[in-house]
Amino acid sequence: MKKQQSGFTMIELIMVIVILGILAAFALPRFADFGTDARAAAIQGAGGAVKSASAIAHAAHLAGKSTTSGTPAVTTVRLEGEDITMVNGYPSAASILDAAQISDEDFDTNTTGTTTTVSAKNVADKTKCQVRYTEATSIDDAPDILIEVDDCK
């Protein structure tokens, strides 16, 4: 009588390993680099925070919750315990980071004149992965808020 053996043959095991290797070779690169997507999402989140903070500060200004001094109309609004300097009814470039509660620990920030930029850290080209806030130029205009996430590598 012949004994029945159970299990897989060497060929079957090798074929399974080869198939898993092929699947891994195609699937792994799709999931390997989450950093680019994470940086883009962080910049979009910062852009949303800047837009919201600008709108909330403007609403507080319109509601008469501001104090006025000097010319042109420079006012101050108090949000979350912070004094936000307003220019033409919207946060100044220097104050938008405080209004949006964006810190230098999480992002690279730069304020020059009437423009503030918030860039992702560890990105090759900061101009392609940033939020740019430019102050309102008149009482009739809103600030220019540009979110760029073209290349967050």
Rosetta blueprint (number, residue, H / E / L):
1 M L
2 K L
3 K L
4 Q L
5 Q L
6 S L
7 G L
8 F L
9 T L
10 M H
11 I H
12 E H
13 L H
14 I H
15 M H
16 V H
17 I H
18 V H
19 I H
20 L H
21 G H
22 I H
23 L H
24 A H
25 A H
26 F H
27 A H
28 L H
29 P H
30 R H
31 F H
32 A H
33 D L
34 F L
35 G H
36 T H
37 D H
38 A H
39 R H
40 A H
41 A H
42 A H
43 I H
44 Q H
45 G H
46 A H
47 G H
48 G H
49 A H
50 V H
51 K H
52 S H
53 A H
54 S H
55 A H
56 I H
57 A H
58 H H
59 A H
60 A H
61 H H
62 L H
63 A L
64 G L
65 K L
66 S E
67 T E
68 T E
69 S E
70 G L
71 T L
72 P L
73 A L
74 V E
75 T E
76 T E
77 V E
78 R E
79 L E
80 E L
81 G L
82 E E
83 D E
84 I E
85 T E
86 M E
87 V E
88 N L
89 G L
90 Y E
91 P E
92 S L
93 A L
94 A L
95 S L
96 I H
97 L H
98 D H
99 A H
100 A H
101 Q L
102 I L
103 S L
104 D L
105 E L
106 D L
107 F L
108 D E
109 T E
110 N E
111 T E
112 T E
113 G L
114 T L
115 T E
116 T E
117 T E
118 V E
119 S E
120 A L
121 K L
122 N L
123 V L
124 A L
125 D L
126 K H
127 T H
128 K H
129 C L
130 Q E
131 V E
132 R E
133 Y E
134 T E
135 E L
136 A L
137 T L
138 S L
139 I L
140 D L
141 D L
142 A L
143 P L
144 D E
145 I E
146 L E
147 I E
148 E E
149 V L
150 D L
151 D L
152 C L
153 K L
